[in-house]
């Protein structure tokens, strides 16, 4: 689900237009500049990248930023699409705003090996929580263990509801998938649980309805569950200064880890990559390289 | 919607049984006692009252308490079903836990003249909020103005969505009705809004499904709305001490006001009263007197 924001009007991202290039989050480098403030070789990241090898900007779009490569050495540019991009910032800001975590509580993180999930897990770890996390391959589950997850499992081979029944009740659920996993989490939530809704991957392509349906609202009321719906645009601004003060240095020093990445090459794999993301087949944060930077 | 709680198991209130008396919240007086700790003439209030003139208790049920009549003079016993009962405590605890109000924000309170709504409005007033509140009669709207509501309206004659469009966006919604009012509130919510879900009067009797359906989840995500589902049982304990320290004295002194009351007499009106509550026809907090206390 992608949302555009225009002042106080909230609109869905318009459907892709046939014949027009797709746009999304990206990283790029300045090849030519007629603006004395912008130097050839500077890197940019953020929103408003068009999926083509070259494009011309008349001004810096909202949400596109210059990268300080020298300030934080050792970070590959892909970091700016994951841990230092919207996923990392969303995880950081969402956790700070809504988790209200207390040491010893239990958190369940779905899509644990995603760029968002990786950051959430490490923040939960710092807060002293018991962490249950799911991912879609054995490789990713191995990565979750490396992050310090207490109960890591492959949701494709292990029943999520069963895990939550054994290892719950859960005080916090970081939800990137919605659907049946949401309902299993509700049924295994503790009184006063906080649900952080960050995506609805399993219901994103449901045909015919945008309704969010909760099968059994009784336990939600009975347990006084709080459900926080997350918009990156709304929650990031308040936390972005602290984020940039803390996170790039921690990633550079290796005290925070980046999520796995799945980097493919060539414009022609964009469509297949979108499909693979939505079916959980990617090996990590999905990125497509549409143009290589010339190496000196 | 009534919920019973049994340790960590959450169950719905069982359906009424034909031939068995109904039970609910009540106020009573001890007429006879074989227990030296319980004195004839002492008053009780809370959960577990059976809708009959006399009943026998072998022990004090969970959620039933003795009333300190002398500590807070001038408070009619009906206060213990409203402002000093579960409604008042729910409003107090819910507001403290979930409102996160900031001076100058706007709150919308549905069922504003209810025992819950009356307390919520006064807490919002103390926090310096702009208050929009609805009720179902001109009399109740007049009462809302007396409470200091900035925008009071009769939802039976004035379109709720129109009011929220003119007077919003709203930062907090205290919801006792759900249904279309919930959706109108979502569409007129500010970024970062908090919704406090305290009842679903308009959908309570929906046949066939207990599903909570949100017609348009997009603005809920887009605005990062937090939805807090309230269970009195879960949230009251943490706040009950402060509540009893502050509220009875404030009511006794008149610095907090009680909601209007609709008191009817005789067991035979219980059924009609339940119907009237659910169709919004009562003139205030609904109570049925099933036995009068003998006056000395």
Interface residues (C-beta under 8 A of the other chain):
Chain A: X1 X3 X5 X8 X10 X12 X98 X169 X191 X192 X197 X200 X210 X211 X212 X213 X214 X215 X216 X217 X218 X219 X220 X221 X222 X223 X224 X225 X226 X227 X228 X229 X230 X231 X233 X234 X235
Chain B: X1 X3 X5 X8 X10 X12 X98 X169 X190 X191 X192 X197 X210 X211 X212 X213 X214 X215 X216 X217 X218 X219 X220 X221 X222 X223 X224 X225 X226 X227 X228 X229 X230 X231 X233 X234 X235
